[in-house]
Amino acid sequence: MQKLIAALVLCTLSGLAVSATPADTKTEKKKVQAKQVVKPKAHVAKAAALPLASGATPMVASAVADAKQQDIVADQVHTGRMVCELGNFVTVTPDPKSSTQFVVQMQKHTFHMTPVVSSTGAIRLEDAQAGAMWLQLSNKSMLMNSKLGQRMADECQSPDQVAVAEAMKLAPPPSLLDGPTIAKK
């Protein structure tokens, strides 16, 4: 039952239509297909035209944050050399020319990134021209290549993120599938 609920939640979040029973007639199938057809905006269509790895979804560049938001995000970005999985490392340094831009380096790749608006509260930096994104969560960061639709580096952690990850192991956050918590009086 939990797997079914999880699948429904994922489908709902991704905007896919879910049907409990398969459509029996051609008319019903056409209705479902007609509902799923959405005309993408110009920037979405351009991103969708890029080649992707199998099973990957395109990332579309978000609106660049205004100056005030950029300052807030810039203060929260972890900088320095961060060790990642598979022996990789990523170095994030503030751009000396701009207080709100960063240089993100991994092996031979160098990206000049700018903060973008994130509805999730995650710290997000993007180099739209190169098609790269740095996503920083409280317990880990990752470097994504949106042109290929894949991660370049994952499980990258600053010392602060290592501490948060250890705390999460000791006291894991509640699962989204556990249901709402009811406050007791």
Backbone as a printed PyTorch tensor [residue, N CA C, xyz], in Angstrom:
tensor([[[  0.8150,  -1.1900,   0.0000],
         [  0.0000,   0.0000,   0.0000],
         [  0.8650,   1.2640,   0.0000]],

        [[  1.9800,   1.2290,   0.7910],
         [  2.8620,   2.3880,   0.8410],
         [  3.5100,   2.6390,  -0.5140]],

        [[  3.8350,   1.5750,  -1.2570],
         [  4.4370,   1.7380,  -2.5720],
         [  3.4600,   2.4030,  -3.5240]],

        [[  2.1780,   2.0400,  -3.4330],
         [  1.1600,   2.6500,  -4.2800],
         [  1.0040,   4.1310,  -3.9440]],

        [[  0.9900,   4.4510,  -2.6570],
         [  0.8790,   5.8410,  -2.2270],
         [  2.0970,   6.6250,  -2.7040]],

        [[  3.2810,   6.0360,  -2.5550],
         [  4.5090,   6.7060,  -2.9960],
         [  4.4700,   6.9630,  -4.4950]],

        [[  4.0060,   5.9910,  -5.2630],
         [  3.9160,   6.1620,  -6.7160],
         [  2.9240,   7.2550,  -7.0820]],

        [[  1.7900,   7.2890,  -6.3730],
         [  0.7940,   8.3260,  -6.6350],
         [  1.3290,   9.7050,  -6.2960]],

        [[  2.0520,   9.8150,  -5.1760],
         [  2.6260,  11.0980,  -4.7810],
         [  3.6360,  11.5520,  -5.8270]],

        [[  4.5140,  10.6440,  -6.2660],
         [  5.5130,  10.9980,  -7.2690],
         [  4.8690,  11.4120,  -8.5800]],

        [[  3.8510,  10.6900,  -8.9970],
         [  3.1680,  11.0380, -10.2460],
         [  2.4650,  12.3860, -10.1230]],

        [[  1.8530,  12.6200,  -8.9790],
         [  1.1660,  13.8880,  -8.7700],
         [  2.1600,  15.0420,  -8.7840]],

        [[  3.3080,  14.8540,  -8.0970],
         [  4.3120,  15.9040,  -8.0630],
         [  4.9190,  16.1530,  -9.4310]],

        [[  5.0520,  15.1170, -10.2420],
         [  5.6560,  15.3000, -11.5590],
         [  4.6440,  15.7340, -12.6040]],

        [[  3.3590,  15.8070, -12.2410],
         [  2.3370,  16.3070, -13.1590],
         [  1.8120,  15.2700, -14.1220]],

        [[  2.0460,  14.0100, -13.8530],
         [  1.5510,  12.9660, -14.7340],
         [  0.1390,  12.5730, -14.3580]],

        [[ -0.6480,  12.2210, -15.3490],
         [ -2.0060,  11.7460, -15.0930],
         [ -1.9270,  10.2840, -14.6700]],

        [[ -2.7100,   9.9000, -13.6750],
         [ -2.7270,   8.5270, -13.1950],
         [ -4.1520,   8.0100, -13.2900]],

        [[ -4.2970,   6.7970, -13.7910],
         [ -5.6060,   6.1840, -13.9080],
         [ -5.5840,   4.8580, -13.1740]],

        [[ -6.5990,   4.5970, -12.3670],
         [ -6.6480,   3.3530, -11.6170],
         [ -6.8960,   2.1700, -12.5320]],

        [[ -7.6380,   2.3730, -13.6170],
         [ -7.8830,   1.3020, -14.5710],
         [ -7.4900,   1.7890, -15.9510]],

        [[ -6.9670,   0.9090, -16.7910],
         [ -6.5600,   1.3470, -18.1220],
         [ -7.7720,   1.7280, -18.9660]],

        [[ -7.5670,   2.6630, -19.8920],
         [ -8.6550,   3.1030, -20.7670],
         [ -9.0340,   1.9550, -21.7010]],

        [[-10.3490,   1.6850, -21.7890],
         [-10.8050,   0.5470, -22.5800],
         [-11.0550,   0.9130, -24.0430]],

        [[-11.4040,   2.1270, -24.3080],
         [-11.7340,   2.4940, -25.6790],
         [-10.7510,   3.5140, -26.2140]],

        [[-10.7520,   3.6350, -27.5430],
         [ -9.8720,   4.6080, -28.1700],
         [-10.2570,   6.0210, -27.7730]],

        [[-11.5330,   6.2650, -27.5650],
         [-11.9980,   7.6100, -27.1920],
         [-11.4250,   8.0110, -25.8410]],

        [[-11.4280,   7.0820, -24.8780],
         [-10.9020,   7.3940, -23.5600],
         [ -9.4010,   7.6530, -23.6330]],

        [[ -8.6990,   6.8820, -24.4500],
         [ -7.2630,   7.0920, -24.5970],
         [ -6.9750,   8.4560, -25.1990]],

        [[ -7.7690,   8.8630, -26.1820],
         [ -7.5650,  10.1660, -26.8030],
         [ -7.8250,  11.2810, -25.8000]],

        [[ -8.8420,  11.1030, -24.9280],
         [ -9.1420,  12.1130, -23.9140],
         [ -7.9600,  12.2690, -22.9610]],

        [[ -7.3880,  11.1360, -22.5250],
         [ -6.2520,  11.1740, -21.6100],
         [ -5.0680,  11.8390, -22.2900]],

        [[ -4.7980,  11.4810, -23.5570],
         [ -3.6800,  12.0800, -24.2790],
         [ -3.9030,  13.5710, -24.4760]],

        [[ -5.1360,  13.9690, -24.7610],
         [ -5.4290,  15.3840, -24.9700],
         [ -5.1860,  16.1860, -23.6920]],

        [[ -5.4930,  15.6060, -22.5430],
         [ -5.2770,  16.2890, -21.2790],
         [ -3.7890,  16.4380, -20.9860]],

        [[ -2.9750,  15.4750, -21.4380],
         [ -1.5480,  15.5000, -21.1420],
         [ -0.7700,  16.4190, -22.0700]],

        [[ -1.3350,  16.8030, -23.1920],
         [ -0.6370,  17.6570, -24.1330],
         [ -0.6460,  19.0790, -23.6030]],

        [[  0.5370,  19.6020, -23.3570],
         [  0.6920,  20.9580, -22.8660],
         [  1.6900,  21.6440, -23.7780]],

        [[  1.3300,  22.8170, -24.2720],
         [  2.2470,  23.5490, -25.1290],
         [  3.3030,  24.2020, -24.2520]],

        [[  4.5810,  23.8050, -24.4130],
         [  5.6250,  24.3880, -23.5830],
         [  5.9350,  25.8160, -24.0130]],

        [[  6.4200,  26.5840, -23.0680],
         [  6.8700,  27.9260, -23.3800],
         [  8.1490,  27.8170, -24.1970]],

        [[  8.5630,  28.8830, -24.8120],
         [  9.7070,  28.8670, -25.7250],
         [ 10.9620,  28.3380, -25.0530]],

        [[ 11.2670,  28.7730, -23.8060],
         [ 12.4970,  28.3140, -23.1600],
         [ 12.4200,  26.8420, -22.7820]],

        [[ 11.2240,  26.3200, -22.5040],
         [ 11.0690,  24.9040, -22.1950],
         [ 11.2570,  24.0760, -23.4540]],

        [[ 10.6810,  24.5290, -24.5560],
         [ 10.8160,  23.7980, -25.8180],
         [ 12.2730,  23.7400, -26.2460]],

        [[ 13.0110,  24.8270, -26.0540],
         [ 14.4240,  24.8530, -26.4260],
         [ 15.2040,  23.8490, -25.5900]],

        [[ 14.9280,  23.7880, -24.2840],
         [ 15.6330,  22.8550, -23.4090],
         [ 15.2500,  21.4230, -23.7420]],

        [[ 13.9970,  21.1840, -24.1130],
         [ 13.5560,  19.8320, -24.4300],
         [ 14.1990,  19.3190, -25.7110]],

        [[ 14.6520,  20.2160, -26.5690],
         [ 15.2620,  19.8120, -27.8260],
         [ 16.6990,  19.3360, -27.6410]],

        [[ 17.2830,  19.5710, -26.4670],
         [ 18.6450,  19.1480, -26.2190],
         [ 18.7190,  17.6330, -26.0460]],

        [[ 19.8160,  16.9950, -26.4780],
         [ 19.9320,  15.5550, -26.2990],
         [ 20.0940,  15.2180, -24.8240]],

        [[ 19.4320,  14.1590, -24.3970],
         [ 19.4870,  13.7450, -23.0010],
         [ 19.8940,  12.2940, -22.9000]],

        [[ 20.4740,  11.9460, -21.7690],
         [ 20.7560,  10.5500, -21.4920],
         [ 19.4280,   9.8300, -21.3080]],

        [[ 19.4220,   8.5310, -21.5170],
         [ 18.1670,   7.7890, -21.4230],
         [ 17.5680,   7.9220, -20.0320]],

        [[ 16.2690,   8.2220, -19.9970],
         [ 15.5460,   8.3440, -18.7330],
         [ 15.7480,   9.6750, -18.0330]],

        [[ 16.5390,  10.5760, -18.6060],
         [ 16.8220,  11.8420, -17.9550],
         [ 15.7480,  12.8630, -18.2910]],

        [[ 15.5600,  13.8050, -17.3960],
         [ 14.6160,  14.8840, -17.6490],
         [ 15.4000,  16.1780, -17.7680]],

        [[ 14.9850,  17.0590, -18.6540],
         [ 15.7400,  18.2990, -18.8350],
         [ 15.5300,  19.2550, -17.6750]],

        [[ 16.5780,  19.9970, -17.3500],
         [ 16.4620,  21.0550, -16.3690],
         [ 16.3400,  22.3490, -17.1480]],

        [[ 15.4160,  23.1800, -16.7490],
         [ 15.2020,  24.4390, -17.4380],
         [ 15.7120,  25.5480, -16.5330]],

        [[ 16.4870,  26.4420, -17.0910],
         [ 17.0540,  27.5350, -16.3110],
         [ 15.9430,  28.3700, -15.6900]],

        [[ 16.0880,  28.6590, -14.4180],
         [ 15.1110,  29.4640, -13.7030],
         [ 15.4360,  30.9350, -13.8900]],

        [[ 14.5140,  31.7530, -13.4570],
         [ 14.7490,  33.1810, -13.5100],
         [ 15.8800,  33.5340, -12.5550]],

        [[ 16.7830,  34.3560, -13.0190],
         [ 17.8830,  34.7850, -12.1700],
         [ 17.3090,  35.6380, -11.0460]],

        [[ 17.8010,  35.3960,  -9.8530],
         [ 17.3000,  36.1130,  -8.6790],
         [ 17.6430,  37.5990,  -8.7700]],

        [[ 16.8060,  38.4380,  -8.1600],
         [ 17.1220,  39.8650,  -8.1340],
         [ 18.3090,  40.1000,  -7.2010]],

        [[ 18.8270,  41.3080,  -7.2030],
         [ 20.0580,  41.6170,  -6.4660],
         [ 19.9420,  41.2940,  -4.9770]],

        [[ 18.8040,  41.6190,  -4.3660],
         [ 18.6270,  41.3500,  -2.9340],
         [ 18.6310,  39.8430,  -2.6590]],

        [[ 17.9080,  39.0750,  -3.4920],
         [ 17.8790,  37.6230,  -3.3300],
         [ 19.2600,  37.0280,  -3.5770]],

        [[ 19.9880,  37.5460,  -4.5600],
         [ 21.3310,  37.0390,  -4.8390],
         [ 22.2540,  37.2230,  -3.6450]],

        [[ 22.1610,  38.3770,  -2.9750],
         [ 22.9890,  38.6130,  -1.7830],
         [ 22.6620,  37.6130,  -0.6850]],

        [[ 21.3690,  37.3390,  -0.5010],
         [ 20.9410,  36.3900,   0.5370],
         [ 21.4730,  34.9940,   0.2190]],

        [[ 21.3210,  34.5680,  -1.0360],
         [ 21.7920,  33.2430,  -1.4410],
         [ 23.3090,  33.1670,  -1.3530]],

        [[ 23.9990,  34.2050,  -1.8090],
         [ 25.4590,  34.2070,  -1.8180],
         [ 26.0350,  34.0180,  -0.4110]],

        [[ 25.3590,  34.5560,   0.5940],
         [ 25.8240,  34.3990,   1.9700],
         [ 25.6810,  32.9680,   2.4770]],

        [[ 24.8300,  32.1720,   1.8420],
         [ 24.5630,  30.8050,   2.2960],
         [ 25.3420,  29.7390,   1.5380]],

        [[ 26.0390,  30.1250,   0.4830],
         [ 26.7600,  29.1450,  -0.3350],
         [ 28.0120,  28.6830,   0.4090]],

        [[ 28.1780,  27.3640,   0.5040],
         [ 29.3880,  26.7930,   1.0950],
         [ 30.5060,  26.9150,   0.0750]],

        [[ 31.6460,  27.4160,   0.5020],
         [ 32.7750,  27.5670,  -0.4010],
         [ 33.9390,  26.7050,   0.0710]],

        [[ 34.8760,  26.5180,  -0.8290],
         [ 36.0500,  25.7120,  -0.5200],
         [ 36.0250,  24.4080,  -1.2970]],

        [[ 36.9510,  23.5340,  -0.9560],
         [ 37.0530,  22.2370,  -1.6240],
         [ 36.1580,  21.2360,  -0.9000]],

        [[ 35.2540,  20.6120,  -1.6770],
         [ 34.3230,  19.6480,  -1.1050],
         [ 34.5660,  18.2750,  -1.7120]],

        [[ 34.7200,  17.3020,  -0.8420],
         [ 34.9400,  15.9310,  -1.2810],
         [ 33.5900,  15.3330,  -1.6760]],

        [[ 33.5800,  14.6280,  -2.8080],
         [ 32.3570,  14.0270,  -3.3370],
         [ 32.5320,  12.5160,  -3.4000]],

        [[ 31.4610,  11.8310,  -3.8050],
         [ 31.5490,  10.3790,  -3.9580],
         [ 32.4750,  10.0340,  -5.1210]],

        [[ 32.9180,   8.8060,  -5.1720],
         [ 33.7810,   8.2780,  -6.2260],
         [ 35.1280,   8.9960,  -6.3160]],

        [[ 35.5740,   9.5780,  -5.2110],
         [ 36.8820,  10.2190,  -5.1700],
         [ 36.9620,  11.5630,  -5.8770]],

        [[ 35.8380,  12.0900,  -6.3250],
         [ 35.8380,  13.3980,  -6.9680],
         [ 35.8520,  14.4990,  -5.9160]],

        [[ 36.1340,  15.7050,  -6.3600],
         [ 35.9770,  16.8650,  -5.5000],
         [ 35.5930,  18.0610,  -6.3600]],

        [[ 34.8790,  18.9820,  -5.7280],
         [ 34.4350,  20.2090,  -6.3790],
         [ 34.9270,  21.3660,  -5.5200]],

        [[ 35.4190,  22.3980,  -6.1900],
         [ 35.8720,  23.5890,  -5.4860],
         [ 34.9570,  24.7500,  -5.8570]],

        [[ 34.3770,  25.3750,  -4.8340],
         [ 33.5020,  26.5290,  -5.0310],
         [ 34.2040,  27.7350,  -4.4210]],

        [[ 34.4330,  28.7610,  -5.2530],
         [ 35.0720,  29.9800,  -4.7780],
         [ 34.2510,  31.1860,  -5.2090]],

        [[ 34.1890,  32.2140,  -4.3590],
         [ 33.4940,  33.4380,  -4.7620],
         [ 34.2310,  34.0770,  -5.9380]],

        [[ 33.4740,  34.6160,  -6.8810],
         [ 34.0640,  35.3000,  -8.0230],
         [ 34.6270,  36.6280,  -7.5280]],

        [[ 35.9050,  36.9070,  -7.7650],
         [ 36.4810,  38.1610,  -7.2650],
         [ 35.8690,  39.4070,  -7.9180]],

        [[ 35.2430,  39.2470,  -9.0810],
         [ 34.6540,  40.3830,  -9.7890],
         [ 33.2400,  40.7070,  -9.3190]],

        [[ 32.5560,  39.7440,  -8.7110],
         [ 31.1670,  39.9510,  -8.2940],
         [ 30.9060,  39.2090,  -6.9840]],

        [[ 30.3010,  39.9120,  -6.0380],
         [ 30.0520,  39.3050,  -4.7250],
         [ 28.9440,  38.2650,  -4.7500]],

        [[ 28.1610,  38.2170,  -5.8330],
         [ 27.0530,  37.2690,  -5.8930],
         [ 27.2860,  36.1440,  -6.9060]],

        [[ 28.4480,  36.0760,  -7.5050],
         [ 28.7380,  35.0070,  -8.4580],
         [ 29.8510,  34.1210,  -7.9120]],

        [[ 29.8690,  32.8860,  -8.4190],
         [ 30.8180,  31.8990,  -7.9250],
         [ 31.4660,  31.1630,  -9.0880]],

        [[ 32.6830,  30.6870,  -8.8330],
         [ 33.3820,  29.8420,  -9.7920],
         [ 33.3530,  28.4390,  -9.2030]],

        [[ 32.7770,  27.5050,  -9.9550],
         [ 32.6740,  26.1120,  -9.5150],
         [ 33.5570,  25.2850, -10.4360]],

        [[ 34.5050,  24.5530,  -9.8400],
         [ 35.4510,  23.7640, -10.6250],
         [ 35.3910,  22.3000, -10.2240]],

        [[ 35.4450,  21.4490, -11.2510],
         [ 35.5510,  20.0090, -11.0450],
         [ 36.4090,  19.4660, -12.1700]],

        [[ 37.5290,  18.8880, -11.8220],
         [ 38.4960,  18.3760, -12.7970],
         [ 38.8160,  19.4640, -13.8130]],

        [[ 38.5750,  19.2270, -15.0800],
         [ 38.9060,  20.2110, -16.1070],
         [ 37.7600,  21.1840, -16.3970]],

        [[ 36.6330,  21.0340, -15.7020],
         [ 35.4520,  21.8730, -15.9360],
         [ 35.4550,  23.0750, -14.9930]],

        [[ 35.1890,  24.2550, -15.5500],
         [ 35.0640,  25.4750, -14.7570],
         [ 33.7820,  26.1740, -15.1700]],

        [[ 32.9450,  26.5090, -14.1760],
         [ 31.6650,  27.1550, -14.4340],
         [ 31.5770,  28.4630, -13.6510]],

        [[ 31.0190,  29.4840, -14.2750],
         [ 30.7660,  30.7660, -13.6250],
         [ 29.2680,  30.7990, -13.3280]],

        [[ 28.9270,  30.6940, -12.0510],
         [ 27.5340,  30.4850, -11.6740],
         [ 26.9300,  31.6780, -10.9490]],

        [[ 25.6160,  31.8230, -11.1730],
         [ 24.8210,  32.8960, -10.6000],
         [ 23.6460,  32.2870,  -9.8450]],

        [[ 23.2710,  32.8380,  -8.6870],
         [ 22.1020,  32.3210,  -7.9650],
         [ 20.8220,  32.4730,  -8.7850]],

        [[ 19.9430,  31.4830,  -8.6710],
         [ 18.6300,  31.5290,  -9.3120],
         [ 17.5630,  31.2590,  -8.2590]],

        [[ 16.3480,  31.6450,  -8.5680],
         [ 15.2320,  31.4590,  -7.6390],
         [ 14.9300,  29.9780,  -7.5060]],

        [[ 14.7610,  29.5160,  -6.2780],
         [ 14.4210,  28.1290,  -6.0080],
         [ 13.1970,  28.0970,  -5.1090]],

        [[ 12.1460,  27.4370,  -5.5660],
         [ 10.9190,  27.3770,  -4.7670],
         [ 11.0350,  26.3980,  -3.6050]],

        [[ 12.0830,  25.5670,  -3.5940],
         [ 12.2220,  24.5570,  -2.5490],
         [ 13.0390,  25.0210,  -1.3560]],

        [[ 13.7180,  26.1510,  -1.4950],
         [ 14.5720,  26.6160,  -0.4100],
         [ 16.0010,  26.1250,  -0.5390]],

        [[ 16.2700,  25.2740,  -1.5140],
         [ 17.6350,  24.8080,  -1.7520],
         [ 18.4410,  25.9490,  -2.3660]],

        [[ 19.7260,  25.9590,  -2.1150],
         [ 20.6150,  26.9410,  -2.7180],
         [ 20.9350,  26.4290,  -4.1210]],

        [[ 20.6830,  27.2740,  -5.1180],
         [ 20.8420,  26.8390,  -6.5070],
         [ 21.6460,  27.8770,  -7.2850]],

        [[ 22.7340,  27.4250,  -7.8840],
         [ 23.5560,  28.2730,  -8.7350],
         [ 23.5400,  27.6820, -10.1280]],

        [[ 23.5240,  28.5410, -11.1450],
         [ 23.4860,  28.0320, -12.5140],
         [ 24.4370,  28.7870, -13.4170]],

        [[ 25.0030,  28.0620, -14.3510],
         [ 25.7250,  28.6150, -15.4900],
         [ 24.9050,  28.2050, -16.7000]],

        [[ 23.9660,  29.0680, -17.0950],
         [ 23.0180,  28.7330, -18.1580],
         [ 23.7230,  28.5060, -19.4850]],

        [[ 24.7800,  29.2580, -19.7420],
         [ 25.4900,  29.1220, -21.0110],
         [ 26.1550,  27.7460, -21.1270]],

        [[ 26.7560,  27.2750, -20.0610],
         [ 27.4190,  25.9720, -20.0810],
         [ 26.4470,  24.8340, -19.7860]],

        [[ 25.2700,  25.1610, -19.2490],
         [ 24.2840,  24.1310, -18.9280],
         [ 24.6190,  23.3710, -17.6620]],

        [[ 25.1460,  24.0820, -16.6600],
         [ 25.5210,  23.4360, -15.4030],
         [ 24.7530,  24.0550, -14.2460]],

        [[ 24.5230,  23.2400, -13.2100],
         [ 23.8050,  23.7090, -12.0300],
         [ 24.4560,  23.1110, -10.7830]],

        [[ 24.6380,  23.9340,  -9.7600],
         [ 25.1320,  23.5070,  -8.4590],
         [ 23.9570,  23.5810,  -7.5080]],

        [[ 23.5800,  22.4580,  -6.9390],
         [ 22.4530,  22.3920,  -6.0210],
         [ 22.9770,  22.0560,  -4.6450]],

        [[ 22.7180,  22.9290,  -3.6890],
         [ 23.2300,  22.7610,  -2.3300],
         [ 22.0750,  22.5590,  -1.3730]],

        [[ 22.0520,  21.3980,  -0.7340],
         [ 21.0760,  21.0860,   0.3070],
         [ 21.7650,  21.2090,   1.6560]],

        [[ 21.0390,  20.9800,   2.7260],
         [ 21.6490,  21.1200,   4.0490],
         [ 22.6810,  20.0350,   4.3280]],

        [[ 22.5120,  18.8480,   3.7240],
         [ 23.4120,  17.7340,   4.0260],
         [ 24.3290,  17.3170,   2.8840]],

        [[ 24.1190,  17.8460,   1.6810],
         [ 24.9890,  17.5000,   0.5570],
         [ 24.7590,  18.4690,  -0.5950]],

        [[ 25.6770,  18.4370,  -1.5400],
         [ 25.5580,  19.2540,  -2.7480],
         [ 25.8140,  18.3630,  -3.9410]],

        [[ 25.3790,  18.8280,  -5.1250],
         [ 25.6390,  18.0770,  -6.3490],
         [ 25.8190,  19.0270,  -7.5130]],

        [[ 26.6130,  18.5950,  -8.4730],
         [ 26.8590,  19.3520,  -9.6870],
         [ 26.1590,  18.6140, -10.8130]],

        [[ 25.2770,  19.3200, -11.5230],
         [ 24.4720,  18.7050, -12.5760],
         [ 24.8360,  19.2850, -13.9350]],

        [[ 24.7510,  18.4470, -14.9660],
         [ 24.8980,  18.8890, -16.3470],
         [ 23.5260,  18.7830, -16.9800]],

        [[ 22.8760,  19.9280, -17.1890],
         [ 21.5140,  19.9070, -17.7110],
         [ 21.4690,  19.5880, -19.1970]],

        [[ 22.5560,  19.8130, -19.9080],
         [ 22.5710,  19.4860, -21.3360],
         [ 22.5510,  17.9730, -21.5390]],

        [[ 23.2520,  17.2570, -20.6690],
         [ 23.2700,  15.7920, -20.7650],
         [ 22.2200,  15.1550, -19.8660]],

        [[ 21.6600,  15.9340, -18.9500],
         [ 20.6530,  15.4090, -18.0370],
         [ 21.2200,  14.4270, -17.0390]],

        [[ 22.4140,  14.7200, -16.5130],
         [ 23.0240,  13.7990, -15.5520],
         [ 23.8510,  14.5470, -14.5080]],

        [[ 24.1400,  13.8310, -13.4330],
         [ 24.9620,  14.3910, -12.3650],
         [ 26.4280,  14.2420, -12.7310]],

        [[ 27.1680,  15.2900, -12.4910],
         [ 28.6160,  15.2330, -12.7000],
         [ 29.3080,  14.8390, -11.4000]],

        [[ 28.7500,  15.3070, -10.2820],
         [ 29.2920,  14.9840,  -8.9610],
         [ 28.1330,  14.9520,  -7.9780]],

        [[ 28.1660,  13.9940,  -7.0720],
         [ 27.1010,  13.8590,  -6.0800],
         [ 27.7210,  13.6200,  -4.7180]],

        [[ 26.9200,  13.8250,  -3.6920],
         [ 27.3470,  13.6210,  -2.3030],
         [ 28.5580,  14.4830,  -1.9540]],

        [[ 28.6280,  15.6850,  -2.5210],
         [ 29.6970,  16.6260,  -2.1780],
         [ 29.3450,  17.2780,  -0.8500]],

        [[ 30.3270,  17.3630,   0.0610],
         [ 30.0080,  17.8940,   1.3840],
         [ 31.0940,  18.8150,   1.9070]],

        [[ 30.6450,  19.9360,   2.4260],
         [ 31.5170,  20.8400,   3.1730],
         [ 31.5170,  20.3180,   4.6180]],

        [[ 32.3980,  20.8210,   5.4750],
         [ 32.3720,  20.3820,   6.8780],
         [ 31.0080,  20.6130,   7.5560]],

        [[ 30.3450,  21.7220,   7.2410],
         [ 29.0160,  21.9790,   7.8240],
         [ 28.0020,  20.9360,   7.3500]],

        [[ 28.0620,  20.5710,   6.0790],
         [ 27.1270,  19.5870,   5.5440],
         [ 27.3890,  18.1950,   6.1240]],

        [[ 28.6490,  17.8800,   6.3960],
         [ 28.9770,  16.5940,   7.0300],
         [ 28.3150,  16.5350,   8.4070]],

        [[ 28.3850,  17.6290,   9.1590],
         [ 27.7680,  17.6720,  10.4900],
         [ 26.2510,  17.4890,  10.4040]],

        [[ 25.6200,  18.1290,   9.4320],
         [ 24.1670,  17.9870,   9.2650],
         [ 23.8180,  16.5510,   8.8730]],

        [[ 24.6060,  15.9510,   7.9770],
         [ 24.3510,  14.5700,   7.5470],
         [ 24.4690,  13.6010,   8.7270]],

        [[ 25.4510,  13.8070,   9.5750],
         [ 25.6110,  12.9500,  10.7610],
         [ 24.4270,  13.1170,  11.7080]],

        [[ 23.9750,  14.3410,  11.8850],
         [ 22.8180,  14.5930,  12.7530],
         [ 21.5620,  13.9350,  12.1830]],

        [[ 21.4390,  13.9410,  10.8560],
         [ 20.2730,  13.3100,  10.2210],
         [ 20.3050,  11.7920,  10.3860]],

        [[ 21.4920,  11.2130,  10.4430],
         [ 21.5940,   9.7620,  10.6760],
         [ 21.1400,   9.4090,  12.0880]],

        [[ 21.4960,  10.2600,  13.0470],
         [ 21.1320,   9.9980,  14.4390],
         [ 19.6540,  10.2680,  14.7090]],

        [[ 19.1060,  11.2860,  14.0760],
         [ 17.6900,  11.6360,  14.2540],
         [ 17.0970,  11.9260,  12.8760]],

        [[ 16.7040,  10.8690,  12.1450],
         [ 16.2010,  11.0740,  10.7830],
         [ 14.9270,  11.9240,  10.7610]],

        [[ 14.7990,  12.7520,   9.7240],
         [ 13.5780,  13.5560,   9.6120],
         [ 12.3870,  12.6490,   9.3390]],

        [[ 11.1730,  13.1030,   9.6660],
         [  9.9880,  12.2720,   9.4210],
         [  9.7840,  12.0490,   7.9210]],

        [[  9.2780,  10.8780,   7.5800],
         [  9.0180,  10.5380,   6.1830],
         [  7.7890,  11.2720,   5.6810]],

        [[  7.8130,  11.6400,   4.4170],
         [  6.6440,  12.2860,   3.8080],
         [  5.4660,  11.3330,   3.6980]],

        [[  5.7490,  10.0370,   3.7220],
         [  4.6930,   9.0390,   3.5790],
         [  4.0670,   8.6320,   4.9120]],

        [[  4.5820,   9.1710,   6.0140],
         [  4.0350,   8.8170,   7.3170],
         [  2.7070,   9.4970,   7.5940]],

        [[  2.3510,  10.4860,   6.8290],
         [  1.0910,  11.1820,   7.0340],
         [  1.2680,  12.4090,   7.8950]],

        [[  0.2250,  13.2010,   8.0010],
         [  0.3200,  14.4270,   8.7800],
         [  0.4240,  14.1410,  10.2720]],

        [[  1.1720,  14.9800,  10.9440],
         [  1.3040,  14.8600,  12.3830],
         [  0.2310,  15.7390,  13.0280]],

        [[ -0.4730,  15.1850,  13.9690],
         [ -1.5420,  15.9080,  14.6510],
         [ -0.9840,  16.4500,  15.9640]],

        [[ -1.1390,  17.7350,  16.1580],
         [ -0.6440,  18.3630,  17.3580],
         [ -1.4780,  17.9270,  18.5560]],

        [[ -0.8040,  17.6230,  19.6510],
         [ -1.5040,  17.2200,  20.8660],
         [ -1.6030,  18.4190,  21.7920]],

        [[ -2.7380,  18.4920,  22.5200],
         [ -2.9330,  19.5970,  23.4650],
         [ -2.3690,  19.2540,  24.8030]]])
